[in-house]
Amino acid sequence: MALFLPGGVLFAALGCRWFTAGLFGFSGSLAIETTQYLVHSGRTSDLNDLLSNTLGCLVGFAVAALVGTAVGRSPEPSTTVEPSTTADLTSG
């Protein structure tokens, strides 16, 4: 679970939605568990690990979103596009 907490924080920092963070956390954990099952390295794959890692990603996202809200930043992506200001480099 702790391994996937930083992933959730990263997704919140990138402005992704919680569902996207959960989906990527689930997919990453599924890839790890599938590899453990197929490689036969002595490690066992477990459904509880899959759910725990997904929850870890979502917890990391939630903590980052709460911290972002506490300091005045929104975890949701902005829907407005502000025009950028560019300096006219040709005028002297």
C-alpha positions as CSV (number, residue, x, y, z in Angstrom):
1,M,0.0,0.0,0.0
2,A,2.8,2.4,0.9
3,L,4.5,1.9,-2.4
4,F,1.4,3.3,-4.3
5,L,0.9,6.4,-2.0
6,P,3.4,8.6,-4.0
7,G,1.6,7.6,-7.2
8,G,-1.6,9.0,-5.9
9,V,0.2,12.2,-4.8
10,L,1.7,12.5,-8.2
11,F,-1.7,12.2,-9.9
12,A,-3.2,14.8,-7.7
13,A,-0.3,17.2,-8.4
14,L,-0.8,16.6,-12.1
15,G,-4.4,17.7,-11.8
16,C,-5.9,14.3,-12.6
17,R,-9.3,13.2,-11.3
18,W,-9.6,10.6,-8.5
19,F,-11.0,8.0,-10.9
20,T,-7.9,8.3,-13.1
21,A,-5.6,7.9,-10.2
22,G,-7.5,4.8,-9.0
23,L,-7.5,3.3,-12.5
24,F,-3.8,3.7,-12.9
25,G,-3.2,2.4,-9.4
26,F,-5.3,-0.6,-10.1
27,S,-3.6,-1.2,-13.5
28,G,-0.1,-0.9,-12.0
29,S,-1.0,-3.3,-9.2
30,L,-2.6,-5.7,-11.6
31,A,0.6,-5.7,-13.7
32,I,2.7,-6.4,-10.7
33,E,0.4,-9.2,-9.4
34,T,0.2,-10.8,-12.9
35,T,4.0,-10.7,-13.2
36,Q,4.3,-12.4,-9.8
37,Y,1.8,-15.1,-10.9
38,L,3.5,-15.8,-14.3
39,V,7.2,-15.6,-13.3
40,H,6.9,-18.1,-10.4
41,S,9.6,-16.3,-8.4
42,G,8.5,-17.6,-5.1
43,R,6.2,-14.7,-4.5
44,T,2.4,-15.2,-4.6
45,S,-0.1,-13.0,-6.2
46,D,-3.1,-12.0,-4.0
47,L,-6.3,-10.2,-4.6
48,N,-5.9,-8.4,-1.2
49,D,-2.6,-6.9,-2.5
50,L,-4.4,-5.7,-5.6
51,L,-7.1,-4.0,-3.6
52,S,-4.6,-2.7,-1.0
53,N,-2.3,-1.1,-3.6
54,T,-5.3,0.5,-5.4
55,L,-6.5,1.9,-2.1
56,G,-3.0,3.2,-1.4
57,C,-3.0,5.2,-4.6
58,L,-6.4,6.6,-3.8
59,V,-5.3,7.5,-0.2
60,G,-2.3,9.3,-1.6
61,F,-4.5,11.2,-4.0
62,A,-6.9,12.1,-1.2
63,V,-4.1,13.3,1.2
64,A,-2.6,15.4,-1.6
65,A,-6.0,16.9,-2.5
66,L,-6.7,17.8,1.1
67,V,-3.3,19.4,1.5
68,G,-3.9,21.2,-1.8
69,T,-7.2,22.5,-0.6
70,A,-5.7,23.6,2.7
71,V,-3.2,25.8,0.9
72,G,-5.7,27.1,-1.6
73,R,-5.0,24.9,-4.6
74,S,-7.7,22.9,-6.4
75,P,-6.8,19.2,-7.2
76,E,-9.2,19.4,-10.2
77,P,-7.9,20.5,-13.6
78,S,-8.9,24.0,-14.6
79,T,-11.5,24.3,-17.2
80,T,-10.7,27.8,-18.2
81,V,-7.9,28.7,-20.6
82,E,-6.2,32.0,-20.0
83,P,-4.4,33.6,-22.9
84,S,-0.6,33.7,-22.4
85,T,1.1,37.0,-22.6
86,T,4.1,37.1,-24.9
87,A,6.4,40.0,-25.3
88,D,6.9,41.4,-28.8
89,L,10.6,40.7,-29.4
90,T,10.7,42.7,-32.7
91,S,10.0,46.1,-31.1
92,G,13.1,47.8,-29.8
